[in-house]
């Protein structure tokens, strides 16, 4: 796409359709536009009106007290990750920049057991910079995971070479949880 996008929308839609057990159809007319459609079964209106059950993991089965540093320059993603991890019992320290996350950790005398960093942080910085800079401030080895919507083989190879797991966005929460365990 020449508009500055990375062309990831269709792969996200395709993945969603596969998860729903359907397919996406496309009708395109050059110069006029495209129509995308998918077919879904009718839902149960009465069941949809009921409140969704809340599922809360007890602390003993979650990650009670595990300190996780999150670095992502997208505020919405950052806060969503923070809420997710706090729901698992973690102490989530979120920063939109490496410096912000580091400052919060140091100011609160917190040592992260895990760093979750988006790969593209803006300003030419990467998740690898975040991992290196945060880990340099604390003693001992530290686990890390890089999150990215970049599915290129080059990035996957870089992460393999560094021994750092790469999870693609949209995030598969079950995979993150399994990695953390």
N, C-alpha and C positions, 0 to 999 in steps of 0.2 A: 504494500500500500504506500503510495507516494505522499500521503498526508501526514507522515510522521508517526503513524501507528506501527506496531510491530506485527500486525496480522495474526494475533493470538485469539481473537474473538471466536472465529469459526471452530478452532480446535476445542475451545471451552464448551461451545454449544454442542459439538459432536460428542464430547465426553458426557455431558449432561444427558443428552438423548440416549446414549448407550446405557447409562445408569438407570434411566426410566424405562428401558426396554422398547424404545421406539427409534425412528429414524427421522432425519431432517430432509425435507424435499426442497428443491430449488427450481424456480422458473425465472429465467433472466432474459431481458430484452435489451440489447445494446442501445445505449442512449436513453432508455426509459426507466431502467432500474431493475431490481431483483425482488422476488417475493420468496421468503422462506416460510415453511410450514412444518408442523409436526402434529401427529394424531395422538391424543391421550384418551384413556377411558374416562367415562363420566364418573364424577366423584359422588360420595354420599353426603348430601347437603346437611343432614342432621348430624352426622359425625363431624363434619367440618365446623359446625357451630359449637361443639364441645371444646373446652379449654384443653390444650395439649398437656399431658402429664409432665410434671417437672421431675427430672432425674438428677439427683445430686449424689455424687460419689462420696462415701464416707472417707475421712482423712486416712484411715489405715490402708485403704486400697488405692489411694491416690498418691500424690507426690508431696505429702505433708512436709512443709518447711524447705523444700528444695528451692534454692535461689536460682532464678533464670534471668539472664540479661537478654533483652530483646532490642535489636536495632533495626529500624525500618523508617525510611523517610516519608512513607505514606501514613499520615495520622490515623486514618480509618483502619488500616490493616494493623497498625501498631496497637491501637486500643482493643481491637478484636482479639488479637493474640494475647494481650494482657488479661482480658476477661476470661478467655479460654483456660489459660494456665492457672489463674487464680481459682477458677472453678475446680481445677484438679488438685488444689491445695498448695500450689507453688507460691513462693514469694516472687512475683514478677516485677522486674525493674525495666521499664520501657523508656527508650530514648529515640528521638527522631534523628539524632546524630550520635556518632561515637562518643564525642565529648560529653553530651548530655547523659548518656547511659553511664559512662565512667564516673562522672561527677556525682550522680545519684548513688552509685555503689559505694564510692569512697566516703561521701558525706554521711552515709548511714552505716558505715563499717560492715558492709555486706560483701561476701565473697561468692561469686556465682559458681555453681557446679556445672552450668550449661550456658552456652551463648547461642542464641538464635538470631541470625543476621540475614537480612535481605541482601542479595548480591549487588544490585545496582542502588547505591545510596545517594547518588547525585554528587556533583562537584568533583567527579573523577574518582570518588572513593568507592570501595567495594566491601562486601561482607568479609572478605579475607583481611582487609585492613582492620575492620572492627574486631575480628577474632584475634589478630596479632596484637593490636593495641590494648585490648582488654586483658588478654591472657598475660601480657608483659607486666601488668600491674599487680598480679596476684601470684603467690607461690603455688607450685605443683601443677600437674597436668589438668587441663580443663576440656570437657567435652564441648563440641560445637556442631551446629547444623546450619547449612546455608539454604535459604529459601529463595526461589527465583521463578519467574515466568519464562525465563530464557531456557529453552530446551535444546540448545545447540550441543553437538557432540564435543565441541571445543571446551565449553564450560564443564560438561560432565567429566571430560578427561582431566581438566585442571583439578577438580574436586577429588577425583580418584587418586591423582598423584599426591595430593596433600592428605589423603586419608580422611576427608571430611564428607559426611553424607550430604547429598543434595536432594532436597524435596522441591517438587515443582508446584507452582501456583496454578489453579486454585489448590490450596493445601488439602491433602488427604489427612484428616485429623487422626484417623486410626493408625496411619503410618508414623506420624509424629509421636503418638503415644507409645507405639511399639518400640521406636528408636529410643525414647526416653527410658523405657523400662530396661 
